[in-house]
Amino acid sequence: MTKAKAHPFYAMHEHGFVRVATSTPQVRTADVVFNRDAVLAEARRAHEAHVDLLVFPELCISSYAIDDLHLQSAMIAAVEAAVGEIVRASAVLSPAMLVGAALMHKGRLYNCALAIAQGRLLGVVPKSYLPNYREFYEKRWFASGKGVRGQTIRVNGHDVPFGTDLVFASEVLPHFRFFAEICEDFWAATPPSSLGALAGATILCNLSASNIVIGKSDERHMLCRSQSARATAAYVYCAAGHGESTTDLAWDGQGVIYEQGDLLAESQRFSLHPALCLADVDCERIVMDRLRIPTFNDAADAAGRPDESFRTIPFRHAPHGGDIGLIRPIRRFPFVPARAEKLDADCYEAFNIQVDGLMRRLESTGSKSMVIGISGGLDSTHALIVAAKACDRLGLPRTFIRGYTMPGFATSEGTKSNAWKLMQAVGVTAEEIDIRPAATRMLEDIGHAFATKGNKGGEPIYDVTFENVQAGLRTDYLFRLASQHSGFVVGTGDLSELALGWCTYGVGDQMSHYAVNAGVPKTLIQYLIRWCARGDQFDAATNEVLLSILDTEISPELVPADASGAIQSTEAMIGPYELNDFFLHHVMRFGQKPSKVAFLAWHAWRDAAAGAWPAGFPAERKNAYDLPTIRLWLEKFLRRFFAFSQFKRSAIPNGPKVSSGGALSPRGDWRAPSDASAAVWLAELEARVP
């Protein structure tokens, strides 16, 4: 490892991740020695893969489908002996393991999950719910673990904790706390893992021998996704596979890993050979989300504070340090719909949240028109097509919308042309107001060097005042036009601009009567416009203009082009929107530290050829960023977001929340002081990111 890569920043464990895996080892029916060796072979492979927690299927030491052979004393003794050998072998292996075995206790046989780490049997969890219907007959062989708490079980001469009240907690990695349940427990109306989560477990594990029938894989996915979301946890599921008896049943060896409703990894089903299903679970994110969700803690209170009655079993293990990569999908565009099979539905939903919000506001105001400034840029384009759909759904002519293009000192012919083409294609009432005379007069009145009074020639001073005079005049005109036409001003500014403070406060684009784009970041606006243009939302002429606008450089067009003809570039000043939106999502939605945001961004953006891109994303726009670039723009983002922009967000108009990633309304997701310092975040970035 290079000296640079030895920096703690590159180690995933430093950022709260835990590497988990499922493995379905090939078993032989009732062949304990073969199965023991198969478990250990997979444990050694997991060690080489730097796994922290390895989950095996239910009863994998004996195999599950052996019926009355479970009750043979030779089988019971052989299983216990194999457990001892696995425990001893684990002393030199890094993963904590959950292994399935049947063990005797007080004259009863229990179907158990055994937690093993570093040469210790940490504890034994009995199965609570025993299926005894259709193809299942477990009550013939096993006792239920329901209500078993506070007990110990003697295994190979050692007394270890026994019960359904066990949470296993790493002494090495903070927030790495796991709980085990077994197969049918998962299908119960009240899964034991719900209490396990309320007792503090961040990773819920299921050792399963669920047989496979048509549609059952989907059912498992549904349950894993639901439980991981409901319990604000990761859910790790491992089913029995090839080698189990097929006397009456078949097995697919499905392994899945979910985190808070998101699928991180899935194994290949019906495989002849064992394989590790790997993913890095963000335990820190889980803990921080629970911190933000009072309902989780209210549920813990209602359940009698399981964290106080459950037993926490500490363990030590040997996680691999340094850069071992990061095995989990990371969305480059966290605000953009990522499910290819649900793309139309997700885009339709996002678009119509805005449409419905605008419709309701229009109904409540009784306005006679909607007034929008049309620049030929992304935001005003999106606001206009949302307004057009609102008119369509309300049965109003699109001429109800009054669109104004207002060229200034730096307006290009291309954007002005696109503004006119768009208004004409959509069919709104379109007009043009040249703001340059009024802007010149205002600059003269305030004594700005660009437009000095008298016969003196002005100077090319393009400062913030020069820009804000133009932005302010446009908004001023729109408000007066709304008064004149009994209408209201539809805001065009988006969520990304609010995050960065990239708007003119007060009499400027920060203000409107209704901010229809306030919950939509720039990357989502781009995607929704492309979705509209490629679908059947509008006619061919409108779609052609929409695609042309998507290809235009993002620019406020407030400063004239330089001597080389280069125009004012927004992203050159504030950073790529795709990075800023990535930063925003992880800071706003999850409250993650700057170093962790940088770590995730580095893994998401360092290689354009790696990972998934949103469906239909243009190949020529697939960018990559190295760590110095990410660090540069993240520092600027932190300064703007925490120390500079809040006063603008504290006074924003109404507008609908669109994404679960959040919004920045002071009445909703984000409440912060306008005079805060960014020092804490900048110091953390400086200290922990190379």
Secondary structure, DSSP 8 states (H G I E B T S, - for coil): --TGGGSGGG-GGGGTEEEEEEE-----TT-HHHHHHHHHHHHHHHHHTT-SEEE--TTTTT-S--GGGGG-HHHHHHHHHHHHHHHHHGGG---EEEEEEEEEETTEEEEEEEEEETTEEEEEEE-S----STT--GGGT----TT--SEEEEETTEEEEESS-EEEEESSSTT-EEEEEEGGGGGSSS-HHHHHHHTT-SEEEEE------TTHHHHHHHHHHHHHHHTTSEEEEE---TTS--SS------EEEEETTEEEEE--TT-SS--EEEEEEEHHHHHHHHHH-HHHHHHHHHTT-HHHHSEEEEE------S-----S---SSTTS---GGGHHHHHHHHHHHHHHHHHHHHHHHT-SEEEEE--SSHHHHHHHHHHHHHHHHHT--GGGEEEEE---TT--HHHHHHHHHHHHHHT-EEEE---HHHHHHHHHHTT-GGG-STT--------HHHHHHHHHHHHHHHHHHHHHTTEEEEE---HHHHHHT-S--SSSTT--SEETTTT--HHHHHHHHHHHHHTTSS-HHHHHHHHHHHTS------S---TT-----HHHHH--HHHHHHHHHHHHTT---HHHHHHHHHHHHS-TTSS---TT--GGG-----HHHHHHHHHHHHIIIIIISHHHHTT--------TT----TTTT----TT---HHHHHHHHHH--
